[in-house]
Structures are given as C-alpha cells and as structure tokens.
Amino acid sequence: MRPIIGITMGDAAGIGPEIIVKALGHEEVYEQCRPLIIGDAKIIEKVKPIVGYAGIVHSIKDPSEAKYEFGSIDVLDLDILPMDLPFGEVSALAGDGAFQYLAKAIDLAKEKKIDSICTAPLNKEALHKGGHMYPGHTEILADLTDTEDFSMMLTTPNLKVIHLTTHMGLIEAIESINPERTYKVIKLAHETLTKAGFKNPSIAVCGINPHAGENGLFGNGEEEEKLMPGIERAQNEGVNVTGHAPIKVMGIEAGVNITVGLKGGIIRTSVDHGTAFDIAGKNIADEKSMLAAIQSAIELAPKK
C-alpha cells in the first residue's frame, strides 16, 4: 500500500540529482513509499560517487520494472542528457530535460501509474532556452493538465498555507482578489486535505490589511468586500473555515511547495529552494527539503 512517488530530476546542472540521491539514502523513505526517479540514469550514476552513495542505479523504461528496494535507485530513464553535462551552468539541454521529466510524470499520474509527483528544482532561464516559455513548474502543471483553478500551497510540519495570488506585485495581487477566488481557494484547500485523510480540516483566511482592517481602521474595507462573501459561502457548505487569522512563519527549513487543484486529482510537491548552481556537484547541498517534499507527497497522496 506504499504510494508510488514520481520524483522528477529537475535541472540536472543544479543540485536536484544530488539531493534526490541523498534523500534516497535514507531507508525510512522506502518504508513509507515507493520512490521512482524520472530523469536520466547516467546523471544519477554520475552523482553517486560525489555524494558517496553505495547502492545501485536501476535503469528502467516502465514503472512496472521497478524494484522499490532500499539500496537500489529506480530511474525511469528518458535518456536525454549527456553524462558530461557540466554542473552550475545554464543549459538549454538541461532546461528541456527538466520539462520532459515533468511532462512524463504528468502522463504517469494521469495513467495512475504513480500516486504523487515530487519535483526537484528547475532553472527558469534554462527552461526558456530549452524552448519552454513558462514561469515555472506550477504553470507547466496547469497547462499540461488543462487546469484553470489551481493554487500553490506551502507546508511546514505545523502549518499549511495556500495562496489566493502568486507571482504578481502587491497592488496587482490586491486588485485580483475577489469573493469567487476566495471561495475557490478555500474549497481547494478543503478538498486537498480531505482527500489526504484529514477529517474536517480547519482553515483560517488571513486578512489583507494589518489586523484584518480592524473594523475599518486600516484599508478600505477589502476584507468585507473581497474575503468575507467567499468565506461565508464556504461556511454555508459545511467547510470549517474562519476569517482573518494571522499566520506565523514556522519550520522554514522543512518548507515544501505544493500545487493543488490540478485536474485528475494530481498532487505535486517540491523543495522550497532553487537549483543552487553555485554549489552544484560539490556535495554541499542539504537533502532536508527534498525529504520533506517526499513526505508531503506521501501524506497528500490519495488514500487507497
């Protein structure tokens, strides 16, 4: 019953391959899930001596061939990149590879051959040089699953935060918030957590202004106009949601980025850092965020 987690290799010129191999050196990962790397087996072989991994790399062409055993890293080998791809350099080849790994993972998720997707970081400049003009993972996932209503969720061991807006300036973000978007994101949070096995999850909506406007003391009534109608609509449908609770930042070192609302119930988690080209290939990168991302992928995978 261990879920199959498809782990995309991300940009191979960055730290993605290293943190994946390091993470799969922890036996408890295999006790909780069946990890499947989607990438290039030759790159994982290249990383083994760098991080001191003593196991084997098992190159396969279909998930049915995987062993899912500790000490044997299963790689669904797309065979895109040369083994001598340099670390720490922006590469169109690596950017295209990162896209192809994710596209393959999405196909496998649609076919129910994997239960969740966990992504290593990509590099936006390399992605664009590779011919894929997306801002990042989230927009690729939405496009390739024909999803219109989606959001980003950040999770720590004690708190999960889902965004009403992403990747826009503050003024634009405030203008874009409306009751319908508020309602839809509340529902996305509720449905995602419910499917993951959380009973009656408690959802708190953060105010837009300091002190949530303090009854008109701050702002121009944005909470009453943009948030409360959506909150009340969700409450009327039985969602356990309240308004204007403050959010405290906690557990940043174990932070995970999650895309929710994708069609087909696809769950995608990711590390909360970038490709770190400056330390790639040097065995400096820490795998804690990758371990946390895998754990979130396990936690949010649809229960069988």
Secondary structure, DSSP 8 states (H G I E B T S, - for coil): ---EEEEE---TTTTHHHHHHHHTT-HHHHHH-EEEEEE-HHHHHHHHHHHT--SEEEEESSGGG---BTTEEEEEE---S-TT--TTS--HHHHHHHHHHHHHHHHHHHTTS-SEEEE----HHHHHHTT---SSHHHHHHHHTT-SS-EEEEEETTEEEE-S--SS-HHHHHHH--HHHHHHHHHHHHHHHHHTT-SS--EEE--SSGGGGTTTTSSSSHIIIIIHHHHHHHHHTT--EEE--------GGG-EEEEE--GGG--EEEESS---GGGTTTT----HHHHHHHHHHHHHS---
